[in-house]
C-alpha cells in the first residue's frame, strides 16, 4: 500500500539503509573495510559461500555487540555489510542521542537471526533515564570475501528506526505535549486507543504550540519526510500538556479499535455526514501506518456509488432505468465478468444491478460516458482529490481520466482509481446528504485552515442513490451484514478489489446508519461481506 519503504538515519546522528539492499554498492565499501582483500602469495583468498554457520553467526554478532557497547563505532561498522552507513549511526548513538552505559544481552539465535536486549541510559542537561528495548539482527555472507557480517538495517539500532533519512535526537521536544480530548471532553490516549498513537503524534506536531503547553526533554525519532511529526521514544522531563479538542467520539473509536483487531491489515473510518467530522479512525497494521487516511488502493465495487451518480447526472440512465446485467461485457477488447454464479438479467434496472453489484452493467456504459465523466463527478460533486485539510496528513482520493479499458475498469472501482476508507466514508456521506463536507479530525476554528469545497449532488440524484443503497442494505449483497441494526435510515455498498499477485481480493464495505457513515478495507480479505462488512456494522452500531 505504501509506495517505497523509508529507513532511518541519524543526521549528524544517523544514516541507515534498509536491510541488505544495495549489495552492489557494498563491494566498494567492504573493500575499504577489509572485505575484499587478497590472500598471501598474490592470489585471492578462498571465498566461503552459502549461509553462515551457527558458529559464524555467534562470532560475528558477539564481536559486533562488544564494539557497540564500548562505543567503538568504526570497529562495529566494519563488522557489517554497509560500514559507510553504519558508522555515522553508531557514532551518533552516543553523541547526538546521548545514549551511554550500553549493555547488550543476546538471546538464542534462530538460524542467522539473533535477538537481543539493550539496556542503556539516556542523559541530557542533568536529566537521565534508563532505556530498555529489544531488537534483532541478521548475519549474512559478505558478497566479495564471504565473511560473516551483520546485515545492516536501521532497526538494529532501535526497532522503531525503520525509515530512510530519519534521525534520532535527544533534547527539547519539537512540540509541547497535548492532552487530546474527544467531542465530549473525554481524554484520548494511545494506551487506551492504540490506533491513535501515530495520529496523536501528528496532532502534537501540528497543534502542540497552539494548545498552550510547554515542551519537555525527550529522545525521539525525527522523520525526514515532510509533514510527519516526531515519534517520541523516551521522556526525560515532562512538559506541560495543552488541551487539544478533536472531533472524535471515544465510544465510536473504542468500537473501531475493537473491530480492526479481527483482521490484519484492516482499516476503518467513521464520519458524521451532517458535519464532515471524523468520529473514529482505526488501523490494525504492524507498521503503525495510518492506511485509513493515507492508503492508495482500488476500492472495488464500493465506487459504484460514485459511478451510479455519474450515470444519473449525465442522463445515461436512472435508478429505475435500464442497466442490463449480462454474464460478460467487452470494452476496448478487454472482457469483464461478474462474480461467480451471478445469474444474468438483460432486463435489470440500475437499482437492481447496483444492489447485486453487477460489474457488466456498469462496464456496458463505458462507451457512453466521456473519458473524464467519472473524474469530473468525483471532483466537482464528491470533492475527491481536492487537497483536503483534515488536520493530519491524508490522501484525498484519485479518479483519473483514464482512456482505453481503464474507462470501464474505473467504473467498477478498479483500473486507475485509488481510495482509502476516509475517502469512501466521505463518498457515502455525500451520497446520503447531497452535500460534500470535507472531513476534519480537529475543528476548523483551531487554525482557520481553508477546507475543500464541491458543489454536491442534485436532490433527485441523492434520492436515487439513497434508495439504491437502502435496497443493497435490505435485500442486496449487504443485507446479511446490515441486518439487526434496528430502526433508522440505513444504506450500504459492498466491494472487492482484485490485486495482481494476491490470491484473494481486497475486501471493501461502506454504509450509513442515520448520521454516521463508515467505510472499511481489509487487504487480502476477500469479498466485502466476508471481512470489511462486519467491521463497518460494529462501528455503525456504536454510532
Phi, psi and omega per residue, in radians:
X1 nan -0.600 3.099
X2 -1.600 2.496 -3.136
X3 -1.615 1.785 3.127
X4 1.563 2.624 3.116
X5 -1.780 2.634 3.043
X6 -1.819 2.599 3.088
X7 -2.223 -3.140 -2.960
X8 -2.011 2.471 3.066
X9 -2.327 2.576 3.030
X10 -2.021 1.626 -3.034
X11 -0.273 -1.908 2.872
X12 -1.120 -0.236 -3.068
X13 -1.525 -1.094 -3.108
X14 -2.437 2.782 2.924
X15 -2.561 2.152 -3.021
X16 -2.353 2.762 3.101
X17 -2.195 2.487 -3.038
X18 -1.158 2.312 2.960
X19 0.775 -2.425 -3.115
X20 -1.713 0.340 -3.102
X21 -1.157 2.696 3.066
X22 1.352 0.584 -3.090
X23 -1.030 -0.546 -3.117
X24 -1.047 -0.660 3.141
X25 -1.263 -0.347 -3.062
X26 -1.302 -0.378 -3.102
X27 -1.006 -0.764 -3.132
X28 -1.217 -0.806 -3.112
X29 -1.039 -0.826 -3.072
X30 -1.203 -0.540 3.091
X31 -1.095 -0.670 3.128
X32 -1.210 -0.400 -3.127
X33 -1.827 0.347 3.072
X34 1.598 0.028 -3.140
X35 -1.663 1.150 -3.134
X36 2.804 0.428 -3.112
X37 -1.438 3.136 3.134
X38 -1.863 2.667 3.078
X39 -1.375 2.943 3.094
X40 -1.146 2.705 3.105
X41 1.499 0.131 3.042
X42 1.535 -0.213 -3.139
X43 -1.726 2.792 3.129
X44 -1.192 2.530 3.095
X45 -1.207 2.603 3.097
X46 -1.033 2.395 -3.110
X47 -1.882 2.155 3.095
X48 -1.300 2.630 3.095
X49 -2.276 3.000 3.123
X50 1.463 3.021 -3.132
X51 -1.085 2.602 3.084
X52 -1.098 2.537 3.075
X53 -1.290 2.919 3.124
X54 -1.076 -0.622 3.116
X55 -1.159 -0.694 3.116
X56 -1.175 -0.688 3.115
X57 -1.068 -0.792 3.141
X58 -1.139 -0.756 -3.104
X59 -1.129 -0.832 -3.102
X60 -1.115 -0.792 -3.118
X61 -1.189 -0.681 3.140
X62 -1.094 -0.799 3.121
X63 -1.116 -0.701 3.134
X64 -1.110 -0.842 3.130
X65 -1.034 -0.740 -3.110
X66 -1.082 -0.783 3.137
X67 -1.170 -0.696 3.125
X68 -1.091 -0.815 -3.138
X69 -1.000 -0.689 -3.092
X70 -1.406 -0.038 -3.113
X71 1.310 0.333 3.131
X72 -1.538 1.377 -3.000
X73 -1.066 -0.790 -3.107
X74 -1.106 -0.723 -3.137
X75 -1.174 -0.728 3.110
X76 -1.147 -0.725 -3.133
X77 -1.089 -0.629 -3.136
X78 -1.157 -0.266 3.119
X79 -1.638 0.178 3.091
X80 -1.960 2.988 3.093
X81 -1.611 0.222 3.069
X82 -2.663 1.205 -3.072
X83 -1.063 -0.578 -3.096
X84 -1.059 -0.672 3.128
X85 -1.529 -0.588 -3.049
X86 -1.215 -0.691 -3.020
X87 -1.077 -0.856 -3.136
X88 -1.110 -0.593 3.127
X89 -1.182 -0.811 3.137
X90 -1.159 -0.587 3.073
X91 -1.122 -0.797 -3.074
X92 -1.271 -0.353 3.123
X93 -0.922 -0.697 3.107
X94 -1.587 -0.537 -3.031
X95 -1.524 -1.121 -3.104
X96 -1.260 -0.647 -3.111
X97 -1.556 -0.200 3.084
X98 1.028 0.735 3.119
X99 -1.773 2.154 -3.074
X100 -2.316 3.129 3.113
X101 0.892 0.866 -3.044
X102 -1.386 2.240 3.080
X103 -2.248 2.076 -3.082
X104 -1.947 2.236 -3.138
X105 -2.065 1.921 -3.137
X106 -1.284 2.600 3.040
X107 -1.699 -2.855 3.141
X108 -1.396 2.172 -3.126
X109 -1.166 2.530 3.039
X110 -2.122 1.655 -3.040
X111 1.190 -2.115 -3.116
X112 -1.671 0.088 -3.112
X113 -1.822 2.420 -3.129
X114 -2.223 1.956 3.028
X115 -1.341 2.677 3.110
X116 -2.704 2.792 3.102
X117 -2.022 2.386 3.092
X118 -1.965 2.247 2.975
X119 -2.120 2.240 -3.071
X120 -2.667 -3.056 3.108
X121 -2.272 2.357 3.046
X122 -1.865 2.185 -3.090
X123 -2.259 2.426 3.124
X124 -2.757 2.103 3.070
X125 0.823 0.892 3.056
X126 1.454 -0.070 3.103
X127 -1.818 2.325 3.140
X128 -2.395 2.576 3.052
X129 -2.615 2.576 3.076
X130 -1.266 2.570 3.108
X131 -2.120 2.238 -3.057
X132 -2.459 2.112 3.130
X133 -2.712 2.896 3.116
X134 -2.010 2.556 3.071
X135 -2.601 -2.926 -3.074
X136 -2.736 2.559 3.035
X137 -2.287 2.851 3.111
X138 -2.158 2.430 3.085
X139 -1.795 2.280 -3.113
X140 -2.198 2.970 3.101
X141 -1.522 2.198 3.084
X142 -1.032 2.460 -3.018
X143 -1.191 -0.752 -3.023
X144 -1.579 -0.658 -3.081
X145 -1.876 -0.244 -3.115
X146 1.377 0.201 3.109
X147 -1.243 2.642 3.028
X148 -1.383 2.111 -3.045
X149 -2.318 2.657 3.042
X150 -1.262 2.185 3.111
X151 -1.294 1.969 -2.940
X152 -1.363 2.168 3.046
X153 -2.421 2.676 3.093
X154 -1.081 -0.549 -3.110
X155 -1.205 -0.214 3.037
X156 -1.068 -0.690 -3.108
X157 -1.339 -0.743 3.081
X158 -2.771 2.367 -3.051
X159 -1.089 -0.361 3.122
X160 -1.452 -0.176 3.116
X161 -1.497 1.808 -3.045
X162 -2.235 -0.270 -2.912
X163 -1.977 2.409 -3.115
X164 -1.038 2.319 3.040
X165 1.289 0.138 3.008
X166 -1.276 2.825 -3.141
X167 -2.224 2.695 3.085
X168 -1.991 2.161 -3.043
X169 -2.405 2.599 2.980
X170 -2.112 2.257 -3.116
X171 2.918 -2.854 3.098
X172 -1.110 2.334 -3.111
X173 -1.032 2.556 -3.117
X174 -1.192 -0.361 3.102
X175 -2.588 2.622 3.081
X176 -1.120 2.700 3.067
X177 -1.183 2.775 3.115
X178 -2.178 2.683 2.920
X179 -1.958 1.654 -3.118
X180 -1.327 2.389 3.128
X181 -2.194 2.664 -3.138
X182 -1.439 -3.046 -3.047
X183 -1.113 -0.318 3.129
X184 -1.879 0.182 3.092
X185 1.537 0.110 3.120
X186 -1.391 2.374 -3.080
X187 -1.244 2.371 3.136
X188 -1.922 2.111 3.116
X189 -2.187 2.713 3.125
X190 -1.268 -0.353 3.073
X191 -1.183 -0.710 -3.134
X192 -1.492 -0.545 -3.121
X193 -2.224 1.459 -2.990
X194 -0.967 -0.622 -3.118
X195 -1.102 -0.401 -3.091
X196 -1.410 -0.114 -3.113
X197 -0.902 -1.066 3.127
X198 -1.106 -0.543 -3.118
X199 -1.247 -0.711 3.076
X200 -1.130 -0.605 3.055
X201 -1.088 -0.748 3.114
X202 -1.103 -0.779 -3.137
X203 -1.118 -0.678 3.103
X204 -1.106 -0.787 -3.122
X205 -1.085 -0.619 -3.068
X206 -1.564 -0.624 -2.999
X207 -2.073 0.047 -3.132
X208 -0.960 -0.777 -3.136
X209 -1.144 -0.598 -3.098
X210 -1.358 -0.361 -3.072
X211 -1.401 -0.180 3.015
X212 1.632 0.190 3.128
X213 -1.534 -3.124 3.061
X214 -2.191 2.477 -3.056
X215 -1.290 2.646 3.038
X216 -1.834 -2.840 3.089
X217 -1.918 2.291 -3.084
X218 -2.677 2.720 2.919
X219 -1.582 2.231 -3.050
X220 -2.574 2.764 2.975
X221 -1.599 2.137 3.057
X222 -1.711 2.020 -3.049
X223 -1.464 2.371 -3.127
X224 -1.320 -0.477 -3.121
X225 -1.115 2.420 -3.134
X226 -1.142 2.606 3.060
X227 1.099 0.426 3.053
X228 -2.015 2.148 -3.061
X229 -1.285 2.742 3.056
X230 -1.046 2.601 3.070
X231 -1.876 1.863 -3.135
X232 -1.173 2.444 3.105
X233 -1.968 -0.630 -3.086
X234 -2.702 2.273 3.116
X235 -1.716 2.098 3.102
X236 -1.547 -0.606 -3.130
X237 -2.520 2.146 -3.103
X238 -1.196 2.359 2.949
X239 -1.560 -3.028 3.097
X240 -1.748 2.136 -3.109
X241 -1.367 2.406 3.016
X242 -1.745 2.549 -3.104
X243 -1.388 2.259 -3.120
X244 -2.137 2.024 3.100
X245 -1.316 2.479 3.035
X246 -2.215 2.968 3.100
X247 -1.575 -0.061 -3.045
X248 -1.152 2.713 3.024
X249 -1.960 2.099 -3.121
X250 -1.001 -0.659 -3.137
X251 -1.133 -0.823 -3.123
X252 -1.249 -0.633 3.109
X253 -1.089 -0.726 3.125
X254 -1.076 -0.705 3.109
X255 -1.149 -0.708 3.127
X256 -1.136 -0.742 3.113
X257 -1.039 -0.791 -3.141
X258 -1.147 -0.678 -3.091
X259 -1.099 -0.798 -3.043
X260 -1.262 -0.265 3.104
X261 -1.153 -0.278 -3.088
X262 -1.313 -0.390 -3.079
X263 -2.447 2.333 2.992
X264 -1.168 2.686 3.104
X265 0.985 0.682 3.127
X266 -1.953 2.639 -3.134
X267 -2.566 2.545 3.117
X268 -2.558 2.558 3.096
X269 -2.369 2.458 3.012
X270 -2.165 2.401 3.100
X271 -2.257 2.826 3.088
X272 -1.739 1.837 -3.020
X273 -0.987 -0.565 -3.081
X274 -1.257 -0.276 -3.099
X275 -2.285 -0.383 -3.032
X276 1.483 0.042 -3.121
X277 -1.235 2.356 3.079
X278 -1.374 2.179 -3.133
X279 -1.643 -0.501 -3.119
X280 -2.806 2.605 3.015
X281 -2.586 2.206 -3.095
X282 -2.520 2.556 3.125
X283 -2.408 2.587 3.004
X284 -2.143 1.567 -3.080
X285 -2.441 2.496 3.116
X286 -1.133 -0.547 -3.050
X287 -1.538 -0.057 3.105
X288 1.258 0.149 -3.074
X289 -1.299 2.477 -3.113
X290 -1.467 1.255 -3.128
X291 -1.121 -0.427 3.134
X292 -1.082 -0.557 3.123
X293 -1.821 -0.471 -2.961
X294 -1.963 -0.127 -3.117
X295 -1.051 2.627 3.133
X296 -2.412 1.407 -3.101
X297 -2.409 2.812 3.123
X298 -1.160 2.339 -3.080
X299 -1.612 0.022 3.132
X300 1.086 -2.595 -2.983
X301 -1.211 -0.160 3.033
X302 -1.069 -0.438 3.134
X303 -1.229 -0.214 3.130
X304 -1.084 -0.303 2.987
X305 -1.045 -0.881 -3.135
X306 -1.203 -0.677 -3.134
X307 -1.147 -0.729 3.116
X308 -1.090 -0.716 3.095
X309 -1.075 -0.671 3.115
X310 -1.085 -0.784 -3.140
X311 -1.123 -0.727 -3.135
X312 -1.187 -0.841 -3.076
X313 -1.199 -0.387 3.103
X314 -1.684 0.161 3.041
X315 1.231 0.385 -3.083
X316 -1.508 -0.475 3.053
X317 -2.973 3.138 3.079
X318 -2.307 3.042 -3.140
X319 -0.975 -0.670 3.133
X320 -1.716 0.123 3.105
X321 -1.533 3.063 -3.045
X322 -1.233 2.415 2.990
X323 -2.700 1.267 -3.050
X324 -0.970 2.578 -3.086
X325 -2.107 1.406 3.093
X326 -1.331 2.928 3.139
X327 -1.161 -0.459 3.106
X328 -2.623 2.807 3.100
X329 -2.559 2.520 -3.102
X330 -1.991 2.309 3.041
X331 -2.401 2.190 3.133
X332 0.901 0.772 3.083
X333 1.228 0.102 3.073
X334 -1.848 2.307 -3.115
X335 -1.677 2.293 3.122
X336 -1.977 2.567 -3.117
X337 -2.234 2.902 3.013
X338 -1.647 3.078 3.077
X339 -1.140 2.754 -3.065
X340 -1.011 2.401 3.047
X341 1.250 0.283 3.041
X342 -1.390 2.078 3.139
X343 -1.158 2.387 3.093
X344 -1.251 2.739 3.074
X345 -2.628 1.747 -3.101
X346 -1.255 -0.214 -3.115
X347 -1.878 0.266 -3.068
X348 -1.186 2.585 2.991
X349 -1.569 2.950 3.084
X350 -1.061 -0.698 3.137
X351 -1.045 -0.764 -3.135
X352 -1.188 -0.780 -3.139
X353 -1.135 -0.590 3.091
X354 -1.169 -0.838 -3.097
X355 -1.135 -0.557 3.117
X356 -1.541 -0.161 -3.085
X357 1.050 0.908 3.123
X358 -1.400 2.017 3.137
X359 -1.169 -0.778 -3.000
X360 -1.141 -0.499 3.113
X361 -1.075 -0.693 3.133
X362 -1.357 -0.678 3.139
X363 -1.050 -0.627 -3.105
X364 -1.134 -0.285 3.089
X365 -1.545 -0.049 -3.068
X366 -1.063 -0.562 3.141
X367 -1.381 -0.245 -3.103
X368 -1.712 -0.534 3.099
X369 -1.365 2.718 3.020
X370 -1.382 2.810 -3.121
X371 -0.993 -0.592 -3.076
X372 -1.816 0.177 -3.116
X373 -1.065 -0.842 -3.131
X374 -1.157 -0.677 3.118
X375 -1.061 -0.827 -3.117
X376 -1.129 -0.709 3.119
X377 -1.096 -0.772 -3.120
X378 -1.073 -0.793 -3.076
X379 -1.330 -0.909 -2.943
X380 -1.351 -0.527 -3.072
X381 -1.900 -0.553 -3.102
X382 -1.875 -0.056 3.056
X383 1.253 0.307 -3.104
X384 -1.297 2.297 3.083
X385 1.397 0.367 -3.049
X386 -1.792 0.509 3.071
X387 1.005 1.130 3.129
X388 -1.132 2.495 3.074
X389 -2.035 1.414 -3.049
X390 -1.339 -0.388 -3.025
X391 2.070 -0.371 3.021
X392 -2.390 2.875 -3.130
X393 -1.023 2.456 3.099
X394 -2.625 2.650 2.955
X395 -1.715 2.272 -2.895
X396 -1.833 0.371 3.055
X397 1.544 2.671 3.130
X398 -2.568 2.147 3.061
X399 -2.246 1.448 -3.054
X400 -1.267 2.753 3.079
X401 -1.420 1.454 -3.057
X402 -1.647 2.279 3.083
X403 -1.579 -2.993 3.125
X404 1.114 -2.630 -3.119
X405 -1.152 -0.277 3.132
X406 -1.217 -0.359 3.057
X407 -1.066 -0.774 3.102
X408 -1.251 -0.767 -3.103
X409 -1.082 -0.671 3.128
X410 -1.086 -0.612 -3.112
X411 -1.112 -0.401 3.117
X412 -1.908 0.370 3.029
X413 1.305 0.411 3.066
X414 -2.029 -2.482 3.097
X415 1.042 -2.186 -3.068
X416 -1.778 0.091 -3.124
X417 -1.252 2.398 3.095
X418 -2.327 2.276 -3.111
X419 -2.514 3.062 2.987
X420 -2.506 3.013 -3.119
X421 -1.014 -0.601 3.078
X422 -1.046 -0.804 -3.140
X423 -1.063 -0.805 -3.070
X424 -1.277 -0.541 3.023
X425 -1.116 -0.663 3.112
X426 -1.199 -0.723 3.080
X427 -1.016 -0.773 3.132
X428 -1.115 -0.741 3.121
X429 -1.096 -0.698 3.125
X430 -1.181 -0.730 3.111
X431 -1.096 -0.597 -3.094
X432 -1.312 -0.679 -3.050
X433 -1.809 -0.407 -3.061
X434 1.502 -0.115 -3.107
X435 -2.061 2.258 3.026
X436 -1.437 2.091 3.048
X437 -2.080 1.950 -3.051
X438 -1.019 2.231 -3.141
X439 -1.051 2.490 3.067
X440 -2.402 2.587 3.087
X441 -1.943 -0.243 2.951
X442 -2.289 2.615 -3.109
X443 -0.989 2.492 3.098
X444 -1.085 -0.526 -3.099
X445 -1.132 -0.279 -3.113
X446 -1.129 -0.631 -3.106
X447 -2.445 0.111 3.104
X448 0.956 0.561 3.096
X449 -1.191 2.644 -3.118
X450 -1.480 2.157 -3.131
X451 -1.569 2.736 3.124
X452 -1.285 2.616 -3.134
X453 -2.290 2.505 3.038
X454 -2.450 2.784 -3.016
X455 -1.393 -0.214 3.089
X456 1.360 -2.885 -2.988
X457 -1.955 2.703 3.035
X458 -1.222 2.649 -3.111
X459 -1.013 -0.696 -3.134
X460 -1.137 -0.656 3.107
X461 -1.158 -0.730 3.119
X462 -1.065 -0.782 -3.139
X463 -1.020 -0.736 -3.127
X464 -1.241 -0.713 3.127
X465 -1.111 -0.756 3.139
X466 -1.108 -0.686 3.129
X467 -1.132 -0.718 -3.138
X468 -1.215 -0.689 3.129
X469 -1.218 -0.607 3.073
X470 -1.167 -0.697 3.097
X471 -1.085 -0.717 3.114
X472 -1.088 -0.659 -3.086
X473 -1.364 -0.412 -3.060
X474 -1.841 -0.508 -3.117
X475 -2.486 0.043 -3.129
X476 -1.797 -2.659 -3.027
X477 -1.134 -0.373 -3.107
X478 -1.718 0.061 -2.998
X479 -1.070 -0.755 -3.098
X480 -1.127 -0.719 -3.133
X481 -1.188 -0.726 -3.024
X482 -1.457 -0.144 3.135
X483 -1.131 2.573 3.097
X484 1.520 0.071 3.125
X485 -1.392 -0.104 3.082
X486 1.409 -2.822 -3.096
X487 -1.239 3.129 -3.125
X488 1.784 3.040 -3.130
X489 -1.507 2.206 -3.141
X490 -2.284 2.702 3.049
X491 -2.843 2.756 -3.092
X492 -2.811 2.915 2.997
X493 -2.625 2.270 3.089
X494 -1.566 2.864 3.097
X495 -2.892 2.669 2.960
X496 -2.537 2.488 -3.079
X497 -2.175 2.115 3.119
X498 -1.318 2.453 -3.122
X499 -2.284 2.259 3.124
X500 -0.982 2.323 3.095
X501 1.529 -0.111 3.104
X502 -1.771 2.361 3.117
X503 -1.196 -0.625 3.137
X504 -2.032 2.701 3.104
X505 -1.345 2.881 3.003
X506 -1.371 2.373 -3.102
X507 -1.586 2.320 3.126
X508 -2.319 2.616 3.061
X509 -2.798 2.432 3.044
X510 -2.456 2.554 -3.119
X511 -2.862 2.983 3.084
X512 -2.415 2.691 3.012
X513 -2.515 1.997 -3.062
X514 0.906 -2.149 -3.042
X515 -1.763 0.669 3.021
X516 -2.348 2.241 3.032
X517 -2.101 2.425 -3.099
X518 -2.450 2.647 3.077
X519 -2.487 2.547 -3.126
X520 -2.458 2.678 2.990
X521 -2.381 2.557 3.042
X522 -2.285 1.939 -3.116
X523 -1.132 2.334 -3.135
X524 1.069 0.552 -3.051
X525 -1.692 -0.148 3.136
X526 1.596 -2.589 -3.121
X527 -1.183 2.748 -3.102
X528 -1.015 -0.684 -3.121
X529 -1.289 -0.304 -3.068
X530 -1.287 -0.683 -3.018
X531 -2.267 -1.006 -3.045
X532 -1.193 -0.602 -3.122
X533 -0.974 -0.889 3.112
X534 -1.061 -0.559 3.097
X535 -1.118 -0.821 -3.130
X536 -1.113 -0.746 3.141
X537 -1.027 -0.776 -3.122
X538 -1.079 -0.680 3.124
X539 -1.228 -0.728 3.120
X540 -1.119 -0.640 3.093
X541 -1.085 -0.702 3.133
X542 -1.223 -0.570 -3.093
X543 -1.281 nan nan
